[in-house]
Amino acid sequence: MISGAEAGRIGRTLASVVDWTQEIIVLLNEDVADGTDKVASEYGARVEREPWKGYAAQKNSVGQKASGDWLLGLDADEVVSPALRDEIIQTLTETRRCANYAAFSFPRLSLYYGRWIRHGEWYPDRKVRLWRRGHGRWEGATVHEKVITDGKVGKLRHDLLHYSMESVDDQIRKTIRYAEAFAQSCGARGRRVGFFDMLIRPLWRFVRSFVFKLGFLDGWQGLSIAWMTAFYTFLRYFKAFEAQKDCHCG
């Protein structure tokens, strides 16, 4: 794991892996001073600190410190469910099955304002988080990094639990940060955006999330997610449009 100031919730994550993993390594940002290191140590984790290098680079750094044959990467807002734990243990004891795969993915189930979201854009939200040492590495831009493997990826059935949003303020802050990262990515790739992107794409994302992906079955939480997804889509293309206009003017 990598972690910032997460003393209030990292314990829940570590509790879900402490009894069945060979080792736990937590890499903290240099300036973390809220007691996250003490909580991690209470669960037997090896705690180290490094300057912030970006999400992918930081996660690759902590992965290089691991000694086991298989690596499990988690964030501080994620918990391995008992069913997923048992499935991972069983899978890794099946030598013939493991030999065929470089990594495994599993669905991520998010809790949003008291409801586990099982439809819409947020589920099954498959993540590759279990990979053979030396056969996977984190890659990606400022946010939304992912594990890239050099072999086949198998699929596990049970859920990784994601305690996603602390509050609507937290949700909006993440939306702005992701939109800014998208704009930077567009600039780096020379991608141009226009009025069509800001008008049609948000509408389509709402319809896809709420109607075609059955987000309405998740009640008002599903409606909120669909609207926030549409807003995020508009904001990221607007940010990219704004950046390219500023660049042109300059």
LOKOL-993956 format. One record per residue (C-alpha): residue in three letters; x, y, z. Coordinates in nm, 3 decimals, always signed. Layout:
% residues N
+------+---------+---------+---------+
| voke |       u |       v |       w |
+------+---------+---------+---------+
|  Ala |       X |       Y |       Z |
...
+------+---------+---------+---------+
This chain:
% residues 250
+------+---------+---------+---------+
| voke |       u |       v |       w |
+------+---------+---------+---------+
|  Met |  +0.000 |  +0.000 |  +0.000 |
|  Ile |  +0.089 |  +0.361 |  -0.045 |
|  Ser |  -0.075 |  +0.610 |  +0.187 |
|  Gly |  -0.112 |  +0.972 |  +0.281 |
|  Ala |  -0.270 |  +1.085 |  +0.608 |
|  Glu |  -0.511 |  +0.793 |  +0.654 |
|  Ala |  -0.497 |  +0.717 |  +1.027 |
|  Gly |  -0.876 |  +0.722 |  +1.046 |
|  Arg |  -0.939 |  +0.441 |  +0.800 |
|  Ile |  -0.622 |  +0.249 |  +0.709 |
|  Gly |  -0.679 |  +0.015 |  +1.004 |
|  Arg |  -0.994 |  -0.124 |  +0.844 |
|  Thr |  -0.798 |  -0.208 |  +0.530 |
|  Leu |  -0.508 |  -0.369 |  +0.714 |
|  Ala |  -0.742 |  -0.572 |  +0.935 |
|  Ser |  -0.879 |  -0.739 |  +0.622 |
|  Val |  -0.537 |  -0.880 |  +0.522 |
|  Val |  -0.332 |  -0.915 |  +0.840 |
|  Asp |  -0.422 |  -1.277 |  +0.919 |
|  Trp |  -0.343 |  -1.434 |  +0.581 |
|  Thr |  -0.072 |  -1.234 |  +0.402 |
|  Gln |  +0.301 |  -1.307 |  +0.425 |
|  Glu |  +0.397 |  -0.941 |  +0.472 |
|  Ile |  +0.240 |  -0.596 |  +0.469 |
|  Ile |  +0.435 |  -0.298 |  +0.339 |
|  Val |  +0.301 |  +0.057 |  +0.373 |
|  Leu |  +0.484 |  +0.337 |  +0.195 |
|  Leu |  +0.397 |  +0.678 |  +0.339 |
|  Asn |  +0.448 |  +1.020 |  +0.194 |
|  Glu |  +0.737 |  +1.198 |  +0.364 |
|  Asp |  +0.519 |  +1.458 |  +0.535 |
|  Val |  +0.250 |  +1.231 |  +0.686 |
|  Ala |  +0.227 |  +1.310 |  +1.058 |
|  Asp |  -0.125 |  +1.209 |  +1.166 |
|  Gly |  -0.033 |  +0.874 |  +1.320 |
|  Thr |  -0.089 |  +0.660 |  +1.011 |
|  Asp |  +0.252 |  +0.501 |  +1.072 |
|  Lys |  +0.152 |  +0.396 |  +1.425 |
|  Val |  -0.175 |  +0.240 |  +1.310 |
|  Ala |  +0.005 |  +0.049 |  +1.033 |
|  Ser |  +0.269 |  -0.076 |  +1.276 |
|  Glu |  -0.003 |  -0.207 |  +1.508 |
|  Tyr |  -0.103 |  -0.445 |  +1.226 |
|  Gly |  +0.253 |  -0.564 |  +1.178 |
|  Ala |  +0.318 |  -0.358 |  +0.867 |
|  Arg |  +0.664 |  -0.255 |  +0.759 |
|  Val |  +0.639 |  +0.123 |  +0.728 |
|  Glu |  +0.867 |  +0.325 |  +0.503 |
|  Arg |  +0.866 |  +0.684 |  +0.380 |
|  Glu |  +0.961 |  +0.837 |  +0.046 |
|  Pro |  +0.909 |  +1.170 |  -0.130 |
|  Trp |  +0.595 |  +1.181 |  -0.344 |
|  Lys |  +0.668 |  +1.072 |  -0.702 |
|  Gly |  +0.315 |  +1.036 |  -0.841 |
|  Tyr |  +0.067 |  +0.752 |  -0.796 |
|  Ala |  +0.211 |  +0.501 |  -1.042 |
|  Ala |  +0.574 |  +0.560 |  -0.947 |
|  Gln |  +0.494 |  +0.544 |  -0.575 |
|  Lys |  +0.303 |  +0.217 |  -0.613 |
|  Asn |  +0.580 |  +0.065 |  -0.823 |
|  Ser |  +0.829 |  +0.163 |  -0.555 |
|  Val |  +0.641 |  -0.015 |  -0.277 |
|  Gly |  +0.588 |  -0.316 |  -0.503 |
|  Gln |  +0.963 |  -0.348 |  -0.551 |
|  Lys |  +1.005 |  -0.382 |  -0.176 |
|  Ala |  +0.786 |  -0.693 |  -0.158 |
|  Ser |  +0.946 |  -1.037 |  -0.133 |
|  Gly |  +0.648 |  -1.264 |  -0.200 |
|  Asp |  +0.568 |  -1.441 |  -0.526 |
|  Trp |  +0.230 |  -1.265 |  -0.553 |
|  Leu |  +0.153 |  -0.900 |  -0.480 |
|  Leu |  -0.181 |  -0.757 |  -0.367 |
|  Gly |  -0.219 |  -0.382 |  -0.409 |
|  Leu |  -0.477 |  -0.192 |  -0.204 |
|  Asp |  -0.578 |  +0.167 |  -0.130 |
|  Ala |  -0.663 |  +0.294 |  +0.217 |
|  Asp |  -1.036 |  +0.310 |  +0.133 |
|  Glu |  -1.054 |  -0.055 |  +0.021 |
|  Val |  -1.122 |  -0.374 |  +0.217 |
|  Val |  -1.080 |  -0.735 |  +0.110 |
|  Ser |  -1.412 |  -0.906 |  +0.179 |
|  Pro |  -1.404 |  -1.244 |  +0.355 |
|  Ala |  -1.536 |  -1.409 |  +0.038 |
|  Leu |  -1.264 |  -1.252 |  -0.176 |
|  Arg |  -0.999 |  -1.344 |  +0.082 |
|  Asp |  -1.103 |  -1.710 |  +0.067 |
|  Glu |  -1.113 |  -1.704 |  -0.313 |
|  Ile |  -0.763 |  -1.555 |  -0.334 |
|  Ile |  -0.622 |  -1.813 |  -0.092 |
|  Gln |  -0.785 |  -2.099 |  -0.279 |
|  Thr |  -0.670 |  -1.965 |  -0.617 |
|  Leu |  -0.309 |  -1.925 |  -0.511 |
|  Thr |  -0.297 |  -2.279 |  -0.377 |
|  Glu |  -0.405 |  -2.416 |  -0.716 |
|  Thr |  -0.062 |  -2.443 |  -0.875 |
|  Arg |  -0.184 |  -2.537 |  -1.221 |
|  Arg |  -0.428 |  -2.247 |  -1.236 |
|  Cys |  -0.171 |  -1.994 |  -1.116 |
|  Ala |  +0.078 |  -2.110 |  -1.377 |
|  Asn |  -0.157 |  -1.995 |  -1.653 |
|  Tyr |  -0.195 |  -1.637 |  -1.532 |
|  Ala |  +0.023 |  -1.336 |  -1.462 |
|  Ala |  -0.251 |  -1.160 |  -1.263 |
|  Phe |  -0.610 |  -1.172 |  -1.144 |
|  Ser |  -0.884 |  -0.913 |  -1.145 |
|  Phe |  -1.193 |  -0.888 |  -0.926 |
|  Pro |  -1.500 |  -0.664 |  -0.909 |
|  Arg |  -1.498 |  -0.360 |  -0.680 |
|  Leu |  -1.818 |  -0.286 |  -0.491 |
|  Ser |  -1.855 |  +0.075 |  -0.370 |
|  Leu |  -2.048 |  +0.206 |  -0.071 |
|  Tyr |  -2.216 |  +0.538 |  -0.151 |
|  Tyr |  -2.421 |  +0.717 |  +0.115 |
|  Gly |  -2.519 |  +0.398 |  +0.293 |
|  Arg |  -2.588 |  +0.187 |  -0.016 |
|  Trp |  -2.373 |  -0.069 |  -0.194 |
|  Ile |  -2.387 |  +0.028 |  -0.562 |
|  Arg |  -2.446 |  -0.274 |  -0.788 |
|  His |  -2.540 |  -0.105 |  -1.116 |
|  Gly |  -2.455 |  +0.192 |  -1.333 |
|  Glu |  -2.100 |  +0.313 |  -1.401 |
|  Trp |  -1.964 |  +0.190 |  -1.069 |
|  Tyr |  -2.013 |  -0.183 |  -1.093 |
|  Pro |  -1.858 |  -0.429 |  -1.155 |
|  Asp |  -1.561 |  -0.186 |  -1.190 |
|  Arg |  -1.309 |  -0.470 |  -1.229 |
|  Lys |  -0.957 |  -0.402 |  -1.102 |
|  Val |  -0.633 |  -0.592 |  -1.152 |
|  Arg |  -0.486 |  -0.587 |  -0.802 |
|  Leu |  -0.328 |  -0.931 |  -0.764 |
|  Trp |  -0.027 |  -1.008 |  -0.981 |
|  Arg |  +0.281 |  -1.224 |  -0.994 |
|  Arg |  +0.596 |  -1.043 |  -0.884 |
|  Gly |  +0.791 |  -0.923 |  -1.185 |
|  His |  +0.497 |  -0.962 |  -1.424 |
|  Gly |  +0.306 |  -0.640 |  -1.360 |
|  Arg |  +0.364 |  -0.273 |  -1.297 |
|  Trp |  +0.156 |  +0.037 |  -1.239 |
|  Glu |  +0.121 |  +0.274 |  -1.532 |
|  Gly |  -0.095 |  +0.578 |  -1.597 |
|  Ala |  -0.126 |  +0.951 |  -1.583 |
|  Thr |  -0.183 |  +1.172 |  -1.278 |
|  Val |  -0.486 |  +0.969 |  -1.164 |
|  His |  -0.657 |  +0.645 |  -1.268 |
|  Glu |  -0.335 |  +0.447 |  -1.280 |
|  Lys |  -0.367 |  +0.071 |  -1.337 |
|  Val |  -0.162 |  -0.247 |  -1.333 |
|  Ile |  -0.028 |  -0.352 |  -1.674 |
|  Thr |  +0.076 |  -0.717 |  -1.699 |
|  Asp |  +0.285 |  -0.919 |  -1.942 |
|  Gly |  +0.057 |  -1.222 |  -1.939 |
|  Lys |  -0.301 |  -1.345 |  -1.911 |
|  Val |  -0.534 |  -1.201 |  -1.648 |
|  Gly |  -0.774 |  -1.437 |  -1.474 |
|  Lys |  -1.105 |  -1.330 |  -1.323 |
|  Leu |  -1.210 |  -1.382 |  -0.962 |
|  Arg |  -1.578 |  -1.355 |  -0.866 |
|  His |  -1.596 |  -1.195 |  -0.523 |
|  Asp |  -1.589 |  -0.827 |  -0.439 |
|  Leu |  -1.324 |  -0.588 |  -0.318 |
|  Leu |  -1.514 |  -0.345 |  -0.093 |
|  His |  -1.464 |  +0.024 |  -0.167 |
|  Tyr |  -1.560 |  +0.287 |  +0.091 |
|  Ser |  -1.551 |  +0.554 |  -0.173 |
|  Met |  -1.684 |  +0.896 |  -0.075 |
|  Glu |  -1.659 |  +1.053 |  +0.270 |
|  Ser |  -1.887 |  +1.346 |  +0.174 |
|  Val |  -2.021 |  +1.539 |  -0.124 |
|  Asp |  -1.736 |  +1.787 |  -0.072 |
|  Asp |  -1.491 |  +1.500 |  -0.106 |
|  Gln |  -1.668 |  +1.389 |  -0.423 |
|  Ile |  -1.651 |  +1.737 |  -0.577 |
|  Arg |  -1.282 |  +1.776 |  -0.486 |
|  Lys |  -1.202 |  +1.446 |  -0.655 |
|  Thr |  -1.408 |  +1.546 |  -0.959 |
|  Ile |  -1.211 |  +1.869 |  -0.999 |
|  Arg |  -0.879 |  +1.692 |  -0.952 |
|  Tyr |  -0.965 |  +1.426 |  -1.209 |
|  Ala |  -1.087 |  +1.688 |  -1.456 |
|  Glu |  -0.763 |  +1.882 |  -1.424 |
|  Ala |  -0.563 |  +1.563 |  -1.477 |
|  Phe |  -0.768 |  +1.485 |  -1.789 |
|  Ala |  -0.703 |  +1.834 |  -1.926 |
|  Gln |  -0.329 |  +1.789 |  -1.869 |
|  Ser |  -0.342 |  +1.454 |  -2.046 |
|  Cys |  -0.522 |  +1.607 |  -2.344 |
|  Gly |  -0.260 |  +1.879 |  -2.365 |
|  Ala |  +0.026 |  +1.628 |  -2.351 |
|  Arg |  -0.131 |  +1.417 |  -2.628 |
|  Gly |  -0.231 |  +1.715 |  -2.842 |
|  Arg |  -0.597 |  +1.616 |  -2.826 |
|  Arg |  -0.844 |  +1.888 |  -2.920 |
|  Val |  -1.193 |  +1.915 |  -2.770 |
|  Gly |  -1.488 |  +2.124 |  -2.878 |
|  Phe |  -1.852 |  +2.217 |  -2.822 |
|  Phe |  -1.973 |  +1.869 |  -2.919 |
|  Asp |  -1.769 |  +1.711 |  -2.639 |
|  Met |  -1.915 |  +1.944 |  -2.377 |
|  Leu |  -2.275 |  +1.909 |  -2.498 |
|  Ile |  -2.325 |  +1.548 |  -2.610 |
|  Arg |  -2.081 |  +1.347 |  -2.400 |
|  Pro |  -2.226 |  +1.447 |  -2.059 |
|  Leu |  -2.581 |  +1.370 |  -2.176 |
|  Trp |  -2.473 |  +1.032 |  -2.309 |
|  Arg |  -2.289 |  +0.944 |  -1.988 |
|  Phe |  -2.601 |  +1.021 |  -1.782 |
|  Val |  -2.827 |  +0.809 |  -2.004 |
|  Arg |  -2.577 |  +0.524 |  -2.019 |
|  Ser |  -2.528 |  +0.521 |  -1.641 |
|  Phe |  -2.886 |  +0.568 |  -1.528 |
|  Val |  -3.079 |  +0.386 |  -1.802 |
|  Phe |  -2.869 |  +0.140 |  -2.001 |
|  Lys |  -2.655 |  +0.030 |  -1.706 |
|  Leu |  -2.958 |  +0.022 |  -1.475 |
|  Gly |  -2.839 |  +0.289 |  -1.235 |
|  Phe |  -3.204 |  +0.362 |  -1.148 |
|  Leu |  -3.209 |  +0.033 |  -0.957 |
|  Asp |  -2.976 |  +0.191 |  -0.702 |
|  Gly |  -3.237 |  +0.450 |  -0.601 |
|  Trp |  -3.149 |  +0.812 |  -0.536 |
|  Gln |  -2.786 |  +0.713 |  -0.494 |
|  Gly |  -2.788 |  +0.580 |  -0.850 |
|  Leu |  -2.941 |  +0.906 |  -0.970 |
|  Ser |  -2.677 |  +1.106 |  -0.784 |
|  Ile |  -2.395 |  +0.899 |  -0.936 |
|  Ala |  -2.539 |  +0.942 |  -1.286 |
|  Trp |  -2.565 |  +1.320 |  -1.243 |
|  Met |  -2.216 |  +1.346 |  -1.094 |
|  Thr |  -2.079 |  +1.132 |  -1.377 |
|  Ala |  -2.239 |  +1.367 |  -1.630 |
|  Phe |  -2.105 |  +1.670 |  -1.443 |
|  Tyr |  -1.756 |  +1.523 |  -1.428 |
|  Thr |  -1.770 |  +1.450 |  -1.802 |
|  Phe |  -1.870 |  +1.809 |  -1.878 |
|  Leu |  -1.610 |  +1.951 |  -1.640 |
|  Arg |  -1.319 |  +1.752 |  -1.776 |
|  Tyr |  -1.392 |  +1.851 |  -2.136 |
|  Phe |  -1.450 |  +2.212 |  -2.031 |
|  Lys |  -1.117 |  +2.212 |  -1.847 |
|  Ala |  -0.944 |  +2.073 |  -2.155 |
|  Phe |  -1.119 |  +2.329 |  -2.377 |
|  Glu |  -1.016 |  +2.609 |  -2.141 |
|  Ala |  -0.655 |  +2.489 |  -2.139 |
|  Gln |  -0.629 |  +2.471 |  -2.515 |
|  Lys |  -0.776 |  +2.823 |  -2.549 |
|  Asp |  -0.524 |  +2.956 |  -2.297 |
|  Cys |  -0.246 |  +2.780 |  -2.486 |
|  His |  -0.367 |  +2.924 |  -2.818 |
|  Cys |  -0.391 |  +3.273 |  -2.673 |
|  Gly |  -0.044 |  +3.245 |  -2.532 |
+------+---------+---------+---------+
